[in-house]
Amino acid sequence: MPVLGVTRSVSDRLWELRQADDRCVAALAQQGVSETAARLLATRGIVPDTLDAFLHPTLKEHLPHPFSLKDMEKAARRMAAAVLAGEPIGLMGDYDVDGATSTALLKLFLENVGVTVHTFIPDRDDGYGPNAKKMETFYAAGCRVVATLDCGTTAFEPIAAGTRLGLDVIILDHHDTEFDLPDAYAIVNPKRLDEPKDHPCRYMAAVGVVFLFTVALNRVLRESGFYKNRPEPDLISYLDLVAFGTVCDVVRLSGVNRLFVKSGLKQMHKRKNTGLNALAVQVNLNTPPTAYHLGFVFGPRINACGRVGKSDIGMQLLSCHDTIKAGILAGELEELNLRRRDIESAVFLEALEQVESTPLADPFIVVKGHNWHQGVVGIVAGRLKDKYNLPTFALSIEGDDVKGSSRSIDGVDLGSIVMNALTKGILTRGGGHPRAAGFSLKADKVDDFIAYLRQVITPDSRPDALRILDIDAVLDIRGATPALTDELALLAPFGEANPEPVFALKNVLVNRAILLKNGHIACTLTGRGGGNLQAIAFRAADTELGIRLLTHKNEWFHVAGYLKQDSWHGKTKIQLQILDLATAVTD
């Protein structure tokens, strides 16, 4: 239902109030949480029976049994045999944060138990996933067991090449699978078609799968007597990496993923991982980390090396033990991230010009350019998706070869779309998730790909054609208090499937709006019945929202956004991070 009689805002969104079952709210309140917190929990599907697991998840009670995943026991016993025999082990990871954390985690564990580890993170020019040439390198180095991490599920030829050499290839992945699977020794992937769709591990990031594999491997080693004369590795110490990869891969922060992130953030605050500590120092983070820091501060820096630099720098940093080396690597990532921003801006402007110069005839966007940097096309696709609320495909054409990346909205499953296009022979490589996917194809197949998209993405497949801003509660400005934000902390960490609560502050005036650097706008909100609140709209200067904030003429608005605590010199203030506003409807 529309909230406050507002049907449209300056961003052309419909504001809807999240509905909560009053009986559920009352039952949750009886469990000791406030009515406000109970209402927020109820709208997120939390009921009294699941309240404790949501608020206080523990590894002991809520971590799924590792062997519940197909091939997990087989994979763990094979790698344990390699550890017991003192054999070197090869690891191949993806070049994003999930791949870097997955590889760093397993590398740290194996080195802890005395294994010589050989790693490979492909650069963008190498293409996504394993390659046959590197399989030969691992074999020559004495490896007989190779694990692919956050990749490998659709790498049929490279995996077959490794198997022919005599390698036992273990795939630890979470990407969508085809009906047929590669010829690997073991394939641990909760998205396998023969895994139950309600498996508690189904929506894990790859790093979650790798952590569960490490638990299984550790258990097999313990049962073999390996730890009789040596201490066991502290598996909990790796949860900071699990939290990092889980947040950055934008998987659902519910169930076991919520457990990983909630526990991992506590571990990260201890600053025991040398590389993560170097990142925190680099960005001057002096407060306890949150999911926001992982996704929007740390994540872009690790991703930068995979986008515009040498892809394994992030993995090296996250598995580093030397403080000085870690500081140097963190500095390199900072420089690469600045370079990435410049390249991204140039490609985005070119892509934006393509979109704005052509009428939008399809319920999706395709932009393409010659020799666009492969490391930024995904970000560009994401920015266009956010701007137009349409699934977006960005293609970089390099001679006869095309490499693309895509980002989606609710209702359009890119992982399935790309996998089907791969099966039909339109794409040469591809894989991904419902929200994001990467792919490759030949230049003469671009038109076929667009025609295929027109078949599978129709106006009917987009239930949210109008952007909807879900409001969790409507507040008088005097209700925005530190006590309320303390209650909101119960719901953290926030992310996919557990969105940060959005509040509508009704009937406020915008005062003293000022333009800050980087296009941010700061202002003070004043309520009709009294009370003031500091507010900020990020990167809003060139948007309709920003224009309204800067040019208001004593209008009354309803303003929606996130409530944040801002602590400075021992004092805590509340600030609203503005998402949208609408002219107030008054009697």
MOKACOR-V51237 format. One line per field, one symbol per residue. ss: DSSP state (@ for helix, = for strand, . for the rest). phi: phi as a letter, one per 40 degrees, with the letter a starting at -180 (. if undefined). burial: I if it has 9 or more other C-alpha atoms within 8 Angstrom, else O. A space follows every 10 residues. Layout:
ss = ???
phi = ???
burial = ???
//
This chain:
ss = .=........ ...====... .@@@@@@@@. ....@@@@@@ @@@....@@@ @@@@@...@@ @@...@@@.. .@@@@@@@@@ @@@@....== ===...@@@@ @@@@@@@@@@ @@....==== =..@@@.... .@@@@@@@@@ ....=====. .....@@@@@ @@@@@..=== ===....... .....====. .......... .....@@@@@ @@@@@@@@@@ @@@....... ....@@@@@@ @@@@@@@@.. .....@@@@@ @@@@@@@@@. ...@@@@@@@ @@........ @@@@@@@@@@ @@@@@@@@.. ..@@@@@@.. ..@@@@@@@@ @@@@@@@@@@ @@@@@@@@@@ @@@@@@.... ...======= ......@@@@ @@@@@@@@.. ========.. =======... ...@@@@@@@ @@@.....== ==...===== ==@@@@@@@@ @@@@@@..@@ @......=== =.===.@@@. .@@@@@@@.. ....=..=.. ..======== =====.@@@. =======... .======... ...@@@@@@@ @.....==== ========.. ========== ===....
phi = .cbggcbbbc cfbccbcccb ccccdccccc chbccccccc cccbgcbdcb cccccbcbcc cbcccdcccc gccdcccccc cccccgccbb bbbccbcccc cccccccccc cccgccbbba bccdccgcgc bcccdccccc cgcbbbbbbg ahcbcccccc ccccchcccb cbaacdbccc bccbcabbac cdcccccccc cdbccccccc cccccccccc ccccgcccba cccccccccc cccdcccccf cccbfcccdd cccccccccc fccdcccccc cdbfcbbdcb cdcccbbcdd cccdcccbbc cccccdccbc bccccccccc cccccccccc cccdcccccc cccccccbdc cbcabbbaac fccccbcccc dccccccbfb dbbbbbcbgc bbbbabbbbd gbccdccccc ccccgcbcai iibdcaabab acdcbccccc cccccbbbdc cbcbdccbbc ccabbcdccc bdcccccccc ccccidgacc dbbbccfbbc bfcbcbcggc bbabbbccch gbacaabcfb dcbcdccccc bcbfccbbbb iccbcbcafg bbbbbcccba aacccbc
burial = OIIOOIIIII OOIIIIIIOI OOOIIIIIIO OOIOIOIIII IIIOOIIIOO IIIIOOIIOO OIOOOIIOII IIIOIIIIII OIIOOOIIII IIIIIIIIII IIIIIIIIII IOOOIIIIII IIIIOOOIII OIOIIIOIIO OOIIIIIIII IIIIIIOIII IIIOOOIIII IIIIIIIOOO IIOIIIIIII IOOOIOOOOO IIIIIIIIII IIIIIIIOOI IIOOOIIOOO OOOOOOOIII IIIIIIIIIO IIIIOIIIII IIIIIIIIOO IOIIIIIIII OIOOOOOOIO IOIIIOIIII IIIIIIIIIO IIIIIIIIII OOIOOIIOII IOIIOIIOII OOIIOOIIOO IIOIIOOOOO OOIIIIIIIO OIIIIIIIOI IIOIIOOOII IIIIIIIOOO IIIIIIIIII OIIIIIIIIO IIOOOIIIII IIIIIIIIII IIIOIIOOII OIOIOOIIOO OIOOOOIIOI IIIIIIIIOI OIOIIOIIOO IOIIIIOIOO IIIIIIIIII OOIOIOOOII IIIIIIIOOO OIIIIIIIII IOOIIIIOII OOOOOIIIII IIIIIOOOOO OIOIIIIIII IIIIOOO
//
